Amino acid sequence: MDAALSPAHAALRAAVRALCARFPNAYWRELDRKREHPGAFVTALTEAGYLAALIPSRYGGVGLGVAEASIILEEINRSGGHSAACHAQMYVMTALVRHASEAQRQRWLPPLARGELRLQAFSITEPEAGSDTTAIRTRAVRDDVGGGWVVDGHKNWTSRVETSDLLLLLARTTPREALSDRTKGLSLFLVDLREARAQGALAVEPVRTMFNYETYRVTYTGLRLPADALVGEEGMGFRYAIDGWNAERILLAAEAIGDGRWFVEQAVRYASEREVFGRPIGANQGVQFPIARAYARVVAADAVRWQATAKYDAGEQCGAEANMAKLLASEASWEAANACLDTFGGNGFVDENDVERKFRETRLYGVAPVANNLILAYLGQHVLGMPRSY
């Protein structure tokens, strides 16, 4: 089921697979039961340099592209793991590498590459705004006394904030009603969470979800940021976020493809071994065909993933491909999840078989980081040229 890869890509896939083998399904199953952070796994990834994949080598990183980063995350999920514990340090790196000042890159990227700091949190979504990012209300205003910024507001779905040292924050710096372009007036900030906690300016409330996912509601009250916390130009944060979203969609597509492959592999194994009425259940077309169809969908989604990575790493426009990869991969993983659960039957609901855990985890990809209906709206308007639907 592996796509045709270069020798370097094949070697990377094998190396990540070997690392993941040290953290089998039982490891993830126990963490899921306890809703605990996979600290040992994240440390192993960090020490191997994989979380520095997208940091250029001149700053101490590995200097790989999104194609290679996608292989890393795919293999984590294909092994039975869950990349949500660490994927943000991959896709948020785009904002720093492409839009931060040289002074910011020199200050923050080397310790991130060495694993001395972790950047795993991106604080964007708000309850009132939802998917309409331009409607966020968190404000950052100039601090006339200190020369920096003061932030007030609240966010939801700010994940991994308790296991991060740094956080990227999107806040409004110009009132929306004062602008003709609603995408302007939003700015991106790099927040040192250690300083923010010392100020007592953060209130963090855990949110329990249907699977082991570290996410929180965060309230910012008078958070003071230095002037150099601003990333890039004031008012251009939404554009910087969109730039990162293409990488995010590609990487999340790779995770879903990893899940899809895990489900297909588990279903094939079980269908070939499980005998009922004197024959393997996989000999029955009612069992075999849904697995085969899911396999085909995963392979097709994977092909679009590689189209997206090729364009992204070449610096070309890839919004359509990145969005389609996420759409198709999330649907393929969900189809594979259902085929696998149906194959296992009642045993699929038993936690020691891990199907129900992965079933819960992979459902997220149809909703986040962007709902599939919004992807369809994007394709309809921006690719097919139809009237705007939202």
C-alpha positions as CSV (number, residue, x, y, z in Angstrom):
1,M,0.0,0.0,0.0
2,D,3.0,2.3,0.1
3,A,3.2,4.9,-2.6
4,A,6.3,4.8,-4.8
5,L,8.9,6.7,-2.8
6,S,12.5,7.8,-3.3
7,P,15.1,5.8,-1.4
8,A,15.4,8.7,1.1
9,H,11.6,8.7,1.6
10,A,11.6,4.9,2.0
11,A,14.4,5.1,4.6
12,L,12.6,7.8,6.5
13,R,9.4,5.7,6.5
14,A,11.3,2.7,7.8
15,A,13.1,4.7,10.5
16,V,9.9,6.3,11.8
17,R,8.2,2.9,11.7
18,A,11.0,1.4,13.8
19,L,10.6,4.2,16.4
20,C,6.9,3.7,16.6
21,A,7.3,0.0,17.1
22,R,8.7,0.9,20.6
23,F,5.2,2.3,21.4
24,P,2.7,-0.4,20.5
25,N,-1.1,-0.3,20.6
26,A,-1.1,-1.2,24.3
27,Y,0.8,2.0,25.0
28,W,-1.8,4.2,23.3
29,R,-4.7,2.2,24.7
30,E,-3.6,2.8,28.2
31,L,-3.1,6.5,27.6
32,D,-6.5,6.7,26.1
33,R,-8.0,5.1,29.2
34,K,-6.3,7.5,31.5
35,R,-6.5,10.5,29.1
36,E,-2.8,11.1,29.5
37,H,-0.2,12.9,27.4
38,P,2.2,10.5,25.5
39,G,5.2,12.2,27.0
40,A,7.6,9.3,26.4
41,F,6.6,9.1,22.7
42,V,6.9,12.9,22.1
43,T,10.3,12.9,23.8
44,A,11.5,10.0,21.5
45,L,10.3,11.9,18.4
46,T,12.0,15.1,19.6
47,E,15.3,13.3,20.3
48,A,15.2,11.7,16.9
49,G,14.8,15.2,15.3
50,Y,11.4,14.5,13.7
51,L,9.6,17.4,15.4
52,A,12.3,19.7,13.9
53,A,11.6,18.3,10.4
54,L,10.4,21.6,9.0
55,I,13.0,23.8,10.7
56,P,15.7,24.8,8.2
57,S,19.1,23.3,8.8
58,R,20.7,26.7,9.3
59,Y,18.7,27.0,12.5
60,G,19.6,23.6,13.7
61,G,16.6,21.8,12.2
62,V,16.4,18.8,9.8
63,G,15.4,21.0,6.9
64,L,12.9,18.6,5.3
65,G,9.8,19.4,3.4
66,V,6.1,18.9,4.0
67,A,6.4,15.6,2.0
68,E,8.8,14.2,4.6
69,A,6.8,15.6,7.5
70,S,3.7,14.0,6.1
71,I,5.5,10.6,6.0
72,I,6.4,11.0,9.7
73,L,2.8,11.7,10.8
74,E,1.3,9.0,8.5
75,E,3.6,6.4,10.0
76,I,2.6,7.4,13.6
77,N,-1.0,6.8,12.8
78,R,-0.4,3.8,10.7
79,S,1.4,2.2,13.7
80,G,-1.7,2.6,15.8
81,G,-0.6,5.9,17.4
82,H,-2.1,9.3,17.4
83,S,-0.3,12.3,16.0
84,A,-2.5,14.8,17.7
85,A,0.0,14.9,20.6
86,C,2.7,16.4,18.5
87,H,1.6,17.5,15.0
88,A,1.2,21.2,15.7
89,Q,4.9,21.7,16.0
90,M,5.0,20.6,12.4
91,Y,2.4,22.7,10.8
92,V,2.7,25.9,12.9
93,M,6.3,26.1,12.0
94,T,5.4,27.5,8.6
95,A,4.4,30.8,10.2
96,L,7.8,31.3,11.9
97,V,9.9,30.0,9.1
98,R,8.1,32.1,6.4
99,H,6.9,35.2,8.2
100,A,8.9,35.8,11.4
101,S,11.8,38.3,11.4
102,E,15.3,37.0,11.2
103,A,15.8,38.0,14.9
104,Q,12.8,35.9,15.9
105,R,14.0,33.0,13.9
106,Q,17.5,33.2,15.4
107,R,16.0,33.4,18.9
108,W,13.3,30.7,18.8
109,L,14.1,28.1,16.1
110,P,17.4,26.7,17.4
111,P,16.0,25.8,20.9
112,L,12.9,24.4,19.2
113,A,15.1,22.3,17.0
114,R,17.1,21.1,20.0
115,G,13.9,20.1,21.8
116,E,14.6,22.6,24.6
117,L,11.3,24.4,23.9
118,R,8.0,23.1,22.5
119,L,5.6,24.9,20.2
120,Q,2.5,22.8,20.2
121,A,-0.3,25.3,20.7
122,F,-2.2,27.5,18.1
123,S,-4.8,29.7,19.7
124,I,-7.3,30.8,17.0
125,T,-10.9,29.4,17.3
126,E,-13.4,31.2,19.5
127,P,-16.9,30.0,20.5
128,E,-18.8,32.8,18.9
129,A,-16.8,32.8,15.6
130,G,-16.4,29.1,15.0
131,S,-15.2,28.5,11.4
132,D,-15.5,32.2,10.6
133,T,-12.0,33.1,11.8
134,T,-12.4,36.8,10.7
135,A,-15.1,37.2,13.4
136,I,-12.8,36.5,16.4
137,R,-13.1,39.0,19.2
138,T,-9.9,38.5,21.1
139,R,-8.1,41.9,21.0
140,A,-4.5,43.0,21.1
141,V,-4.1,46.7,21.7
142,R,-0.9,48.8,21.9
143,D,0.6,49.1,25.3
144,D,1.5,52.8,25.5
145,V,3.5,52.2,28.7
146,G,5.6,49.2,27.8
147,G,5.7,49.6,24.0
148,G,4.2,46.2,23.4
149,W,0.7,44.7,23.4
150,V,-2.1,43.9,25.8
151,V,-4.3,40.9,24.9
152,D,-7.8,40.2,26.2
153,G,-10.2,37.6,25.0
154,H,-11.0,33.9,25.1
155,K,-10.5,30.9,22.9
156,N,-11.6,27.3,22.7
157,W,-9.9,24.4,21.1
158,T,-6.5,25.6,22.1
159,S,-4.8,22.3,22.2
160,R,-1.7,21.1,24.1
161,V,-1.3,24.5,25.9
162,E,-0.3,22.7,29.1
163,T,2.5,20.8,27.4
164,S,3.8,23.8,25.4
165,D,6.4,26.5,26.1
166,L,5.3,28.7,23.2
167,L,2.0,29.5,21.6
168,L,0.9,31.2,18.4
169,L,-2.1,33.5,19.0
170,L,-4.3,35.2,16.4
171,A,-5.9,38.4,17.7
172,R,-7.7,41.4,16.2
173,T,-5.6,44.5,16.2
174,T,-7.9,46.7,14.2
175,P,-11.7,46.6,14.8
176,R,-13.5,44.6,12.0
177,E,-16.1,47.3,11.5
178,A,-13.3,49.8,10.6
179,L,-12.1,47.8,7.6
180,S,-13.7,47.1,4.2
181,D,-11.7,43.8,4.0
182,R,-12.7,41.5,6.9
183,T,-9.6,39.5,6.5
184,K,-7.4,42.4,7.5
185,G,-6.8,43.7,11.0
186,L,-5.8,40.3,12.5
187,S,-2.3,39.9,13.7
188,L,-0.2,36.9,14.7
189,F,1.7,36.7,18.0
190,L,4.3,34.3,19.4
191,V,3.5,34.0,23.1
192,D,6.0,32.8,25.6
193,L,3.7,30.8,27.9
194,R,6.2,30.8,30.7
195,E,6.0,34.5,30.9
196,A,2.2,34.5,30.4
197,R,1.8,32.1,33.3
198,A,4.1,34.2,35.5
199,Q,1.9,37.2,34.8
200,G,-1.2,35.2,35.9
201,A,-2.8,36.4,32.7
202,L,-4.0,32.9,31.5
203,A,-7.0,30.9,32.7
204,V,-6.9,27.4,31.3
205,E,-9.9,25.0,31.4
206,P,-9.5,21.4,30.2
207,V,-12.1,20.1,27.7
208,R,-12.8,16.4,27.8
209,T,-13.5,14.9,24.4
210,M,-14.5,11.5,23.0
211,F,-10.9,10.5,22.6
212,N,-7.5,11.3,24.2
213,Y,-7.1,14.9,22.9
214,E,-5.5,17.6,25.0
215,T,-7.6,20.6,24.3
216,Y,-8.6,23.6,26.4
217,R,-10.6,26.8,26.8
218,V,-8.2,29.7,27.4
219,T,-9.0,33.1,28.7
220,Y,-6.5,35.9,28.2
221,T,-6.9,38.8,30.8
222,G,-4.5,41.7,30.4
223,L,-1.8,39.5,28.9
224,R,1.2,41.8,28.2
225,L,3.4,40.9,25.2
226,P,6.6,42.6,24.1
227,A,6.7,44.4,20.8
228,D,8.7,41.6,19.3
229,A,6.0,39.1,19.9
230,L,4.3,40.3,16.7
231,V,5.0,37.9,13.8
232,G,5.4,39.6,10.5
233,E,3.3,42.7,9.7
234,E,0.5,44.0,11.9
235,G,-2.9,43.2,10.4
236,M,-1.6,40.3,8.1
237,G,-2.1,37.5,10.6
238,F,-5.0,36.0,8.8
239,R,-2.9,35.6,5.6
240,Y,-0.1,34.0,7.6
241,A,-2.6,31.6,9.1
242,I,-4.0,30.6,5.7
243,D,-0.4,30.0,4.5
244,G,0.0,27.5,7.4
245,W,-3.4,26.0,6.8
246,N,-2.3,24.5,3.5
247,A,0.5,22.6,5.3
248,E,-1.9,21.7,8.1
249,R,-4.4,20.2,5.7
250,I,-1.7,18.2,3.9
251,L,-0.3,16.8,7.2
252,L,-3.7,16.0,8.6
253,A,-4.5,14.2,5.3
254,A,-1.4,12.1,5.9
255,E,-2.6,11.2,9.4
256,A,-6.0,10.2,8.0
257,I,-4.2,8.1,5.4
258,G,-2.2,6.4,8.1
259,D,-5.4,5.7,10.0
260,G,-7.0,4.3,6.8
261,R,-4.1,2.0,6.2
262,W,-4.2,0.8,9.9
263,F,-7.9,0.0,9.5
264,V,-7.4,-1.9,6.2
265,E,-4.5,-3.8,7.5
266,Q,-6.3,-4.8,10.7
267,A,-9.4,-5.8,8.7
268,V,-7.5,-7.9,6.2
269,R,-5.7,-9.7,9.0
270,Y,-8.8,-10.4,11.0
271,A,-10.9,-11.4,7.9
272,S,-8.2,-13.8,6.9
273,E,-7.8,-15.4,10.3
274,R,-11.3,-15.4,11.7
275,E,-13.3,-18.5,10.7
276,V,-17.1,-18.9,11.0
277,F,-19.1,-21.7,9.4
278,G,-15.9,-23.5,8.5
279,R,-14.3,-20.8,6.4
280,P,-12.5,-17.4,6.8
281,I,-14.9,-14.6,6.9
282,G,-12.8,-12.7,4.3
283,A,-13.9,-15.3,1.7
284,N,-17.4,-13.7,1.9
285,Q,-17.9,-10.9,-0.6
286,G,-20.0,-9.0,2.0
287,V,-16.8,-8.8,4.2
288,Q,-14.2,-8.6,1.5
289,F,-15.6,-6.0,-0.9
290,P,-16.0,-3.2,1.7
291,I,-12.4,-3.6,2.7
292,A,-11.3,-3.6,-0.9
293,R,-13.3,-0.5,-1.6
294,A,-11.9,1.3,1.5
295,Y,-8.4,0.3,0.3
296,A,-9.0,1.9,-3.1
297,R,-10.3,5.1,-1.5
298,V,-7.2,5.3,0.7
299,V,-4.9,4.9,-2.2
300,A,-6.7,7.5,-4.2
301,A,-6.6,10.0,-1.4
302,D,-2.9,9.3,-1.0
303,A,-2.3,10.2,-4.7
304,V,-3.8,13.6,-4.1
305,R,-1.7,14.0,-0.9
306,W,1.4,13.6,-3.0
307,Q,0.2,16.1,-5.6
308,A,-0.3,18.6,-2.7
309,T,3.1,18.0,-1.2
310,A,4.9,18.4,-4.5
311,K,3.2,21.8,-5.1
312,Y,3.7,23.0,-1.5
313,D,7.4,22.1,-1.4
314,A,7.9,23.7,-4.8
315,G,6.4,26.9,-3.5
316,E,3.4,26.7,-5.8
317,Q,-0.2,27.5,-5.1
318,C,-1.7,24.3,-3.6
319,G,-4.9,25.4,-1.9
320,A,-7.1,23.2,-4.0
321,E,-4.9,20.1,-3.7
322,A,-4.3,20.6,0.0
323,N,-8.0,20.9,0.7
324,M,-8.9,18.0,-1.6
325,A,-6.3,15.8,0.1
326,K,-7.8,16.5,3.5
327,L,-11.4,16.0,2.3
328,L,-10.6,12.7,0.5
329,A,-8.3,11.3,3.2
330,S,-10.8,12.0,6.0
331,E,-13.6,10.3,4.0
332,A,-11.4,7.4,3.1
333,S,-10.2,6.8,6.7
334,W,-13.8,6.9,7.9
335,E,-14.9,4.4,5.3
336,A,-12.0,2.2,6.3
337,A,-12.9,2.6,10.0
338,N,-16.4,1.4,9.4
339,A,-15.3,-1.5,7.2
340,C,-12.9,-2.6,9.9
341,L,-15.5,-2.3,12.7
342,D,-18.0,-4.3,10.6
343,T,-15.3,-6.9,9.9
344,F,-14.5,-7.3,13.6
345,G,-18.2,-7.3,14.6
346,G,-18.7,-7.3,18.3
347,N,-15.0,-7.7,18.9
348,G,-14.4,-4.3,17.3
349,F,-16.1,-2.7,20.3
350,V,-13.7,-4.4,22.7
351,D,-11.0,-1.9,23.7
352,E,-8.1,-4.4,23.7
353,N,-8.5,-4.7,19.9
354,D,-8.0,-1.0,19.5
355,V,-10.5,-0.6,16.7
356,E,-12.9,1.4,18.8
357,R,-10.1,3.7,19.9
358,K,-8.9,4.4,16.4
359,F,-12.6,4.6,15.3
360,R,-13.1,7.5,17.7
361,E,-9.8,9.2,16.8
362,T,-10.2,9.1,13.0
363,R,-13.7,10.7,13.1
364,L,-12.1,14.0,14.0
365,Y,-10.7,14.4,10.5
366,G,-14.1,15.0,8.9
367,V,-14.6,18.0,11.2
368,A,-11.2,19.5,12.0
369,P,-9.1,21.4,11.4
370,V,-11.7,22.4,8.9
371,A,-15.1,20.9,8.3
372,N,-15.5,19.1,5.0
373,N,-18.4,21.2,4.1
374,L,-16.2,24.3,4.1
375,I,-13.8,22.5,1.9
376,L,-16.6,21.8,-0.6
377,A,-17.6,25.4,-0.4
378,Y,-14.0,26.5,-1.1
379,L,-13.8,24.1,-4.1
380,G,-17.2,25.3,-5.4
381,Q,-16.3,29.0,-5.3
382,H,-12.5,29.2,-5.8
383,V,-11.9,26.2,-8.0
384,L,-15.1,25.8,-9.9
385,G,-16.1,29.4,-10.0
386,M,-19.6,29.1,-8.7
387,P,-21.3,31.7,-6.5
388,R,-20.1,32.0,-2.9
389,S,-22.2,29.8,-0.6
390,Y,-21.2,31.3,2.8
